[in-house]
C-alpha cells in the first residue's frame, strides 16, 4: 500500500525556523528529501543544547532510521557537502546513509566567481545574493551547459563539458568583469581527485529510491529550502532565489507526481523577516524591529547578515496557502513576542483607495501599499516553558487563533523556543 508523501515549505521569505519543525516531522519518516536550493539556505537544529547548522544535508540526518536524500532539484557544491559531512561526523553523527542524486547539478568555482562580480557590477541595484554561485549554476542548468553530479563518475565527460563551459565563462570574466581566467586543470583536480572519492559512495538514482520507499509503504518527507516568496515564479521577483521552493517544486525536484502528496505543512514565523533587498510592507524601522532582531537572534545562519523584521502579514500568508495548497501551519518563535505590550497583524493592504486581501501581482503596487493593521494585546509572559496549549496565557491563545482565522488553515504546532522540544500542539 502506497503511503502519500508530506511536504514542508516556508511561507514567508525564509528563516521561518523550518529546520526545527522539519526535524520534528521527520521523526515519523523513513526518507527526508531536499528538493531544491543550494548551500545558500541554512537551517539550525538544537538538540540537547548542541547546535547543528545544516546547509545541504537534510535534517533527517540526525535520526538513525532515516535515509536523507539530496534530490535532483538541488545544486551541489561538493566541497561544501564534504565540509558539512566532516562537521557532522566530528559531532558523532553517522552520515553514511546520505544519498545524492546523480542528476543534481554541480556548483563550480566559476559560478561563485560570476556571482560575486555580477553582484558588485549591479551596485545599488544588487539583488542581495549570498554570492555562493547558486543563481549562475541554475542559469547554466536552464541553458543546458551545466555539469551534473553524475558527470564526476566519467572523468572524460567531466573534462569535456568543463572545457566547453569554461571557454565561455573565462571570456565573460575577462572581457566583461576584467577578472583572471580559471584553470580547467585546477578545477578537474579538485573535483575529480579530491571530492569524488569522498562522495562517490553517496551518488545514486534518488528517483527510484523515493518511489521504492513510497511503494513499500514508507513515509517520505520532502523539504524545501528558502520559502514561498523567494520562489522564482511566485516570489517578489527579482529579489528571489533561482529555484522553486513552493510545494509544487517538490514534484520536479524529487521526481514524483502530485498525486503522491497529501499533506503540505507551511512554516510561518509569528512575525516576518527577510534578508537582502526587496519589498516588505510590514517592515519595522523602530525599536520594536530592533527588539525582534535581538530577541529572535535574527541573523543569517550562513551569512551572519542582519535580517529585516516586521509584523505578521496575513495577506502574504493567505497567498502562500493558495500557492502551496497548505493543509496546515506550524507557527515558530511565538516566544520572541513575549515582552511586547501590543501586537499588530497586517490583515490587508491599501493603495489609492483600493483594498487588497491577497498579494497584488504587480510589483509596482506591492512596493507602494500601506498595511492595514489589527491591534491585539500582548501577553508579557515568558512562554518558553509551555508544553501544552493550556499553558499559554489568554492573549497568546487569542493571537494564534486570530492568525489561524485570518489565513484559513489550522495552526497545528507552535514553537516557543529554539530547542527541539520547545513546541506545543495547538490544534489536533
Buried (B, 14 or more C-beta within 10 A) or exposed (E): EEBEBBBBBBBBBBBBBBBBBBBBBBBEBBBBBBBBBBBBBBBBBBBEEEEBEBBBBBBBBBBEEBBBBBBBBBBBBBBBBBBBBEBBEEEEBEBEBBBBBBBBBBBBBBBBBBBBBBBEEEEEEBBBBBBBBBBBBBBBBEEEEBBBBBBBBEBEBBBEBBEEBBEEBBEBBEEEBEBEEBEBEEBBEBBBEEBBEBBEEBBBBBBEBBBEBBEEEBBBBBBBBBBBBBBBEBBBBEBBBBBBBBBBBBBBBBBBEEEBBEBBBBBBBBBBBBBBBBBBBBBBEEEBBBBBBEBBEBEBBBBEBEBBBBBBBBBBBBBBBBBBBBBBBBBBBBBBBBEBEEBBBBBBBEBEEEEBEEBBEEBEBBBBBEBBBBEBEBBEBEBEEBEEBEBBBEBBBBBBEBBBEBBEBBBBBBBBBBBBEBBBEBBE
